Amino acid sequence: MNEFVLSLAAADLAACDGAGSFLQSAQWGRFKSRFGWQARAFLVEWAGGGARPMLALFRGVAPGVCMAYVPWGPELPDGFHADEGRRGKALAELARALRPHLPRNTTFVRFDPPWFLPSESAAAELPAPFRRAAADIQPPDTVIVDLAPDAQDILASMKTKWRYNVGLAERRGVSVRAEQDVERGLDVFYGLLAETAARDGIAIHSAGYYRALFEEFGRADGARACLYTAWHEGDCLAGLVALFRGEEATYLYGASSNAKRNFMAPYALQWRAMQDAKAAGCARYDLFGIPPSEDPAHPMAGLYRFKTGFGGRVLRRPGSWDYPCRPLLYALFSAAESLRKKLRDRRKTRGGKS
């Protein structure tokens, strides 16, 4: 008998409906299946922890190279989370159990473990043969705002300038809409995204990607995608996409116009999304991704300042880790991925603005 994984079996995708993270949900699997990924669900029976669902995604990433990807998974029994060594061994055992279920040309399995590290400065360590991925898929570092207090206490936990900017947007007449006509709203939002990408030197998805997100997450029986836009005298100044699911709301995408930037529309958007999330029963609001530290030289330093100003708790996950299945081919792919990341970061440093 294995020490941690008693069994692993293929399951219907619907088994992931009750997963803890939206990235492990059946909805996310169906959504990503529209964009070149193959989604498969498994039931993992853990020693002492019962069976839990796990979503794995598969796709080719280079000629002859297929990757399997487990976003913010697997979910471990509660007793595993206090022991880093135990978690690492359990993950290695799961990777070995998963191998017979993988496509024949799978070169590696990439995990984004869902647990948090004990501090912002802590570094994750996973046992061999795991390798730290050359590039993270999901951002390891984030800010989570506690929505349990009343609205005034949530505001009071923000930095002084952030509270001021929320009020300033209101005083200057910025109004926030929760878009009911999503198709029309997405056209406006995508225009803002293109403007933001040109200004900040970032990449965005196609317009169809965001439409597909709302098609999949617009159902009443699952997570709900919400689109907010901020307006002033007929000008759309900013937009925001948030996902409400169970006790957690997640800020997924944001964009802003070059016009009237001193009207502080993004602050009004975040505050409205937090209030709506709280009203919907969410206990937490995840701002979903910041640079690893407050480094003024980082090309996304402005993002760190903006998100940490809302008074949440800065948390760090382990980041992406790879379990090589074909070590030599994996080493070649990893070297190429590392080079691409360096070139991409260099372009951001040269052309990006905070």
C-alpha positions as CSV (number, residue, x, y, z in Angstrom):
1,M,0.0,0.0,0.0
2,N,1.3,3.5,-0.8
3,E,1.9,5.8,2.1
4,F,-0.3,8.7,0.8
5,V,-2.2,7.8,-2.4
6,L,-4.4,4.8,-1.9
7,S,-5.8,4.9,-5.4
8,L,-6.3,7.2,-8.5
9,A,-9.1,6.6,-11.0
10,A,-10.4,8.5,-14.0
11,A,-13.8,10.2,-13.4
12,D,-16.4,12.2,-15.3
13,L,-15.5,15.9,-15.4
14,A,-18.6,16.7,-13.3
15,A,-16.7,15.2,-10.4
16,C,-14.8,18.4,-10.2
17,D,-17.9,20.5,-9.6
18,G,-17.2,20.5,-5.9
19,A,-13.5,21.4,-6.1
20,G,-12.2,24.1,-3.8
21,S,-10.6,26.3,-6.5
22,F,-12.2,27.6,-9.7
23,L,-9.1,26.4,-11.5
24,Q,-9.9,22.9,-10.4
25,S,-13.6,23.1,-11.4
26,A,-15.4,21.3,-14.2
27,Q,-16.3,24.8,-15.5
28,W,-12.7,25.7,-15.9
29,G,-11.9,22.4,-17.6
30,R,-14.7,22.9,-20.1
31,F,-13.6,26.5,-20.7
32,K,-9.9,25.5,-21.4
33,S,-11.1,22.7,-23.7
34,R,-12.2,25.5,-26.1
35,F,-8.6,26.6,-26.4
36,G,-6.4,23.6,-27.2
37,W,-6.4,21.8,-23.9
38,Q,-7.9,18.4,-23.1
39,A,-9.5,18.2,-19.7
40,R,-9.6,15.1,-17.6
41,A,-10.9,14.5,-14.1
42,F,-9.6,12.0,-11.6
43,L,-10.6,10.9,-8.1
44,V,-7.7,10.7,-5.7
45,E,-8.2,8.6,-2.6
46,W,-5.8,9.8,0.1
47,A,-4.7,7.8,3.1
48,G,-6.8,9.2,6.0
49,G,-8.5,11.8,3.9
50,G,-11.1,10.2,1.6
51,A,-11.4,10.7,-2.1
52,R,-11.0,14.2,-3.7
53,P,-11.4,15.3,-7.3
54,M,-8.5,16.6,-9.4
55,L,-8.6,18.3,-12.8
56,A,-5.7,17.8,-15.1
57,L,-5.2,19.6,-18.5
58,F,-3.2,18.3,-21.4
59,R,-1.8,19.9,-24.6
60,G,1.1,19.8,-26.9
61,V,3.5,22.6,-26.3
62,A,6.3,21.8,-28.8
63,P,6.8,19.2,-31.5
64,G,6.8,15.8,-29.8
65,V,6.3,17.5,-26.3
66,C,3.0,17.2,-24.4
67,M,2.5,18.6,-21.0
68,A,0.0,17.7,-18.3
69,Y,-1.0,20.5,-16.0
70,V,-2.7,20.5,-12.6
71,P,-3.7,24.1,-11.8
72,W,-3.9,24.8,-8.1
73,G,-4.1,21.1,-7.3
74,P,-4.2,18.6,-6.0
75,E,-6.4,19.2,-2.9
76,L,-4.7,17.5,0.0
77,P,-6.4,16.3,3.2
78,D,-6.3,18.9,6.0
79,G,-3.6,17.1,8.0
80,F,-1.1,17.4,5.2
81,H,-0.9,21.2,5.1
82,A,1.2,21.7,8.2
83,D,4.0,19.4,7.1
84,E,6.0,20.6,4.0
85,G,7.9,17.4,3.7
86,R,4.8,15.3,3.8
87,R,3.2,17.4,1.2
88,G,6.1,17.1,-1.2
89,K,6.2,13.3,-0.8
90,A,2.5,13.1,-1.3
91,L,2.8,15.1,-4.5
92,A,5.6,12.9,-5.8
93,E,3.6,9.8,-5.1
94,L,0.6,11.3,-6.9
95,A,2.7,12.1,-10.0
96,R,3.9,8.5,-10.1
97,A,0.3,7.3,-9.8
98,L,-0.8,9.6,-12.6
99,R,1.8,8.5,-15.2
100,P,-0.2,5.4,-16.5
101,H,-3.1,7.7,-17.2
102,L,-1.1,10.2,-19.3
103,P,-0.9,10.4,-23.1
104,R,2.1,8.5,-24.4
105,N,4.1,11.5,-25.4
106,T,3.7,13.4,-22.1
107,T,7.1,14.9,-21.3
108,F,6.3,16.3,-17.9
109,V,3.5,17.1,-15.4
110,R,3.4,20.7,-14.2
111,F,1.7,21.3,-10.8
112,D,0.7,24.6,-9.2
113,P,0.4,23.3,-5.6
114,P,-2.5,25.1,-3.9
115,W,-1.1,25.5,-0.4
116,F,0.4,28.7,1.0
117,L,3.9,29.0,2.3
118,P,4.5,30.2,5.9
119,S,5.8,33.6,4.9
120,E,6.4,36.0,2.0
121,S,10.1,35.2,2.1
122,A,9.7,31.4,2.3
123,A,10.8,29.3,-0.7
124,A,9.2,26.0,-1.6
125,E,11.2,22.8,-1.7
126,L,9.9,19.7,-3.4
127,P,11.7,16.4,-3.5
128,A,13.5,15.0,-6.6
129,P,12.8,14.5,-9.4
130,F,10.6,17.7,-9.2
131,R,12.1,20.7,-10.9
132,R,11.1,24.4,-10.4
133,A,9.4,25.4,-13.7
134,A,11.2,27.9,-15.9
135,A,8.0,29.9,-15.9
136,D,5.0,30.1,-13.6
137,I,1.5,29.6,-15.1
138,Q,-0.5,30.9,-12.2
139,P,1.0,33.8,-10.1
140,P,2.5,32.4,-6.9
141,D,2.0,35.6,-4.9
142,T,-1.3,37.3,-4.3
143,V,-3.3,39.6,-2.0
144,I,-6.5,38.3,-0.3
145,V,-8.9,40.8,1.3
146,D,-11.0,39.5,4.2
147,L,-14.7,40.3,3.4
148,A,-16.0,39.1,6.8
149,P,-15.9,42.6,8.5
150,D,-18.5,45.2,7.7
151,A,-18.0,47.5,4.8
152,Q,-16.6,50.4,6.8
153,D,-14.1,48.2,8.5
154,I,-12.9,46.8,5.1
155,L,-12.5,50.4,4.0
156,A,-10.6,51.3,7.2
157,S,-8.1,48.4,6.5
158,M,-7.1,50.0,3.3
159,K,-4.1,52.4,3.1
160,T,-5.2,56.0,3.6
161,K,-4.6,57.0,-0.1
162,W,-6.7,54.1,-1.3
163,R,-9.6,55.1,0.9
164,Y,-9.2,58.6,-0.4
165,N,-9.1,57.5,-4.0
166,V,-12.3,55.4,-3.6
167,G,-14.0,58.5,-2.3
168,L,-12.4,60.8,-4.9
169,A,-13.8,58.7,-7.8
170,E,-17.3,59.1,-6.3
171,R,-16.9,62.8,-5.8
172,R,-15.8,63.3,-9.4
173,G,-18.9,61.6,-10.6
174,V,-17.5,58.2,-11.6
175,S,-20.3,55.6,-11.8
176,V,-19.8,51.9,-11.8
177,R,-22.0,49.5,-13.7
178,A,-22.4,45.8,-13.3
179,E,-22.9,45.0,-17.0
180,Q,-26.1,43.1,-17.8
181,D,-25.6,43.2,-21.5
182,V,-22.3,41.2,-21.4
183,E,-21.8,41.2,-25.2
184,R,-22.0,45.0,-25.5
185,G,-19.9,45.4,-22.3
186,L,-17.2,43.0,-23.5
187,D,-16.8,45.0,-26.7
188,V,-16.1,48.1,-24.5
189,F,-13.9,46.2,-22.1
190,Y,-11.8,44.6,-24.9
191,G,-11.1,48.1,-26.3
192,L,-9.8,49.1,-22.9
193,L,-7.7,45.9,-22.7
194,A,-6.1,46.7,-26.0
195,E,-5.4,50.3,-24.8
196,T,-3.9,48.9,-21.6
197,A,-1.8,46.4,-23.4
198,A,-0.3,49.0,-25.7
199,R,0.5,51.3,-22.7
200,D,1.9,48.7,-20.4
201,G,3.6,46.3,-22.8
202,I,1.5,43.3,-21.8
203,A,0.0,40.5,-23.7
204,I,-3.8,39.8,-23.9
205,H,-6.0,37.1,-25.2
206,S,-8.3,37.3,-28.2
207,A,-11.7,38.8,-27.8
208,G,-13.2,35.4,-28.2
209,Y,-11.3,34.1,-25.1
210,Y,-13.2,36.6,-22.9
211,R,-16.5,35.9,-24.6
212,A,-16.0,32.2,-24.0
213,L,-15.3,32.8,-20.4
214,F,-18.6,34.5,-19.9
215,E,-20.4,31.8,-21.9
216,E,-19.0,29.1,-19.5
217,F,-19.2,31.1,-16.3
218,G,-22.5,32.7,-17.0
219,R,-24.5,29.8,-15.7
220,A,-26.7,30.0,-12.6
221,D,-25.5,26.6,-11.2
222,G,-21.7,27.4,-10.9
223,A,-19.2,30.1,-10.6
224,R,-20.3,33.4,-11.9
225,A,-18.2,35.8,-14.0
226,C,-19.1,39.5,-13.4
227,L,-18.1,42.4,-15.7
228,Y,-17.9,45.9,-14.2
229,T,-17.3,49.1,-16.1
230,A,-16.6,52.6,-14.7
231,W,-18.0,55.7,-16.5
232,H,-17.8,59.5,-16.5
233,E,-19.9,61.7,-18.8
234,G,-20.2,59.0,-21.5
235,D,-16.5,57.9,-21.3
236,C,-15.7,54.4,-20.1
237,L,-12.6,54.8,-18.0
238,A,-11.9,51.3,-16.7
239,G,-13.2,47.8,-16.6
240,L,-12.9,44.7,-14.4
241,V,-13.8,41.0,-14.6
242,A,-14.3,39.1,-11.3
243,L,-15.3,35.6,-10.7
244,F,-17.6,34.7,-7.7
245,R,-17.5,31.1,-6.6
246,G,-18.6,29.8,-3.2
247,E,-16.7,31.7,-0.5
248,E,-14.1,33.2,-2.8
249,A,-14.2,36.0,-5.3
250,T,-11.3,36.4,-7.7
251,Y,-10.2,39.5,-9.6
252,L,-9.3,38.1,-13.0
253,Y,-8.7,40.9,-15.5
254,G,-8.6,44.7,-15.4
255,A,-8.1,47.5,-17.9
256,S,-8.2,51.3,-18.0
257,S,-8.3,54.1,-20.4
258,N,-5.5,56.7,-21.0
259,A,-8.2,59.4,-20.4
260,K,-9.1,60.9,-17.0
261,R,-6.6,58.7,-15.1
262,N,-6.8,61.1,-12.2
263,F,-10.4,60.2,-11.7
264,M,-9.3,57.0,-10.0
265,A,-11.8,54.7,-11.7
266,P,-9.9,51.4,-11.0
267,Y,-10.3,52.1,-7.2
268,A,-14.0,52.5,-7.5
269,L,-14.2,49.3,-9.5
270,Q,-12.4,47.2,-7.0
271,W,-14.5,48.6,-4.1
272,R,-17.7,47.8,-6.0
273,A,-16.6,44.3,-6.8
274,M,-15.7,43.7,-3.1
275,Q,-19.0,44.9,-1.9
276,D,-20.9,42.7,-4.4
277,A,-18.8,39.7,-3.5
278,K,-19.6,40.2,0.1
279,A,-23.3,40.5,-0.6
280,A,-23.1,37.3,-2.7
281,G,-21.7,35.4,0.4
282,C,-18.0,35.4,-0.5
283,A,-15.7,35.5,2.5
284,R,-12.5,36.5,0.6
285,Y,-11.6,38.6,-2.4
286,D,-8.4,37.4,-4.2
287,L,-6.6,40.1,-6.1
288,F,-4.9,37.3,-8.0
289,G,-1.3,38.0,-8.6
290,I,1.5,40.5,-7.6
291,P,5.3,40.6,-8.2
292,P,7.2,38.6,-5.6
293,S,8.3,41.6,-3.6
294,E,8.1,45.4,-3.4
295,D,10.9,46.1,-5.9
296,P,10.7,49.5,-7.6
297,A,12.8,48.1,-10.4
298,H,10.3,45.3,-11.2
299,P,8.4,46.1,-14.5
300,M,5.1,45.4,-12.6
301,A,6.0,47.3,-9.5
302,G,2.9,49.5,-9.9
303,L,0.7,46.4,-9.7
304,Y,2.3,45.5,-6.4
305,R,1.6,48.9,-5.0
306,F,-2.0,49.0,-6.3
307,K,-3.1,45.6,-5.0
308,T,-1.4,45.7,-1.7
309,G,-3.0,49.1,-0.9
310,F,-6.4,47.5,-0.5
311,G,-5.5,46.1,2.9
312,G,-5.4,42.4,2.2
313,R,-3.0,39.8,3.4
314,V,0.0,39.1,1.1
315,L,0.3,35.3,0.6
316,R,2.7,33.1,-1.4
317,R,2.1,29.7,-3.0
318,P,5.0,27.4,-4.2
319,G,4.6,28.4,-7.9
320,S,4.9,25.9,-10.8
321,W,6.8,22.7,-10.3
322,D,7.5,20.1,-13.0
323,Y,7.7,16.3,-12.7
324,P,9.7,15.1,-15.7
325,C,8.5,11.9,-17.4
326,R,11.0,12.0,-20.3
327,P,14.0,13.7,-18.6
328,L,16.2,14.4,-21.7
329,L,13.3,15.9,-23.8
330,Y,12.1,17.8,-20.7
331,A,15.6,19.4,-20.2
332,L,15.6,20.7,-23.8
333,F,12.1,22.1,-23.4
334,S,12.9,23.7,-20.1
335,A,16.0,25.4,-21.5
336,A,13.9,26.8,-24.4
337,E,11.1,27.9,-22.0
338,S,13.7,29.7,-19.8
339,L,15.1,31.6,-22.8
340,R,11.6,32.7,-23.9
341,K,10.9,33.9,-20.4
342,K,14.1,36.0,-20.3
343,L,13.3,37.6,-23.6
344,R,9.8,38.3,-22.6
345,D,10.9,39.9,-19.3
346,R,13.4,42.0,-21.1
347,R,10.7,43.4,-23.4
348,K,8.6,44.2,-20.4
349,T,11.5,46.0,-18.7
350,R,12.1,48.0,-21.8
351,G,8.6,48.8,-22.8
352,G,6.3,48.3,-19.8
353,K,5.0,51.1,-17.5
354,S,3.6,50.6,-14.0
